[in-house]
Amino acid sequence: MAKSRGFRRKTRSLMRKKPRERGKLKLSRILYNYEIGDKVVIRIDPSFHKGMPHRRYHGKIGIIEGKRGKAYEVAVTQGKAIKHIVVLPEHFQIHEEG
């Protein structure tokens, strides 16, 4: 049988929630008003499939550049390049510095 090369391959432990984190997401994380220029940490929530970024961006810090409907445009550095990805707010949280 041929090896799978799907979008979520090799994500068994990366996209796994701990037992007490399972279930519905807190509303405060979805309803938070993000402003342009805010720093966010991309934390992929495996229970929401829509608006999910690629696994290479999990744990990265990005800057919000705009909004597209319910989703946000986030600029993330990958090496020397700056990538612009479209992510739903379920998959990131505000970055607290310090």
N, C-alpha and C positions, 0 to 999 in steps of 0.2 A: 504494500500500500504506500502511496506517495506521501511525503512529509507535508504537513499543513504549513502554509506560509501566510496565515490570516493576520488580520489587523491586531488581534489580541494574543498572539502566540507568545509563549514564555512569560505569561503574566499570572501564573497560579498563585504565587506568594505576594506579588506586587499589588494585585487587585483583590486582596482578601481582607475582609473586615474581622476585627476581633469579636468574640462572642457577644460582649456587652455593647458593641457599636452597631450591631445588626439592626435592621428595621428602617423605619422612616427617618428622613433627614430633619433636622431642626429647622423650623420656619425662619428663624432669625438669620440663618445662613443664606436662604434664598431671597428674602425680602430686604436684605441690607442694600442701601443705595451706595454703589461704588461711583466714585468721581474719576474723571479723566486725570491721569497722573498718579493714581494710587498704586502702591506696590502690592502685589498679591502672590501667594504661594499656590502653585498648581498641585492640588491633591485630588486625584481621580477618585470619584465615588463609583464603585462598580455596580451599584443598584440602579444608576441612571445611565442608559445607553446613549441617549441623544446628547449631542454637544460634547462628547467625550474626546479629549485630545489624545494624541498618540502617546504611548507609554514612555517614550524618550523624554517627554516634558514633565513627568511626574516628579514632584519635589523641587522644581525650578522656580525661581522668582522672576516675575514679569511685571511690566508696567501697562496699565490700562490705557489704550489710545482712543477708543471710541466704542460705540454701541451699535449693534445690528439686531433690531427687534428685541428679543429677550436676552440675546447673547452679547458678549463683549469681545472686542478685538484686543488681544494682549500681545505685546512685543516681548519675546523671550530670546536671550542670547544663547547661541549654540556654537561654541568655539569663538571664532571671530565674526561669524554671521549673526544677523538679527532676524529672527523668524517672526512673522505675524500670524497668529493663530486665532481662530474664532472658538470661544469656549462659553458654555453656559455657567451661570454662577454656582451651580451645584458642585462644580469641579474645582473651585478655588476658594481661598479664604484670605482675609486681609493679613498682610505681613506686618508683624509687630517687631520693630527694630529694638535692639538692646538686649 
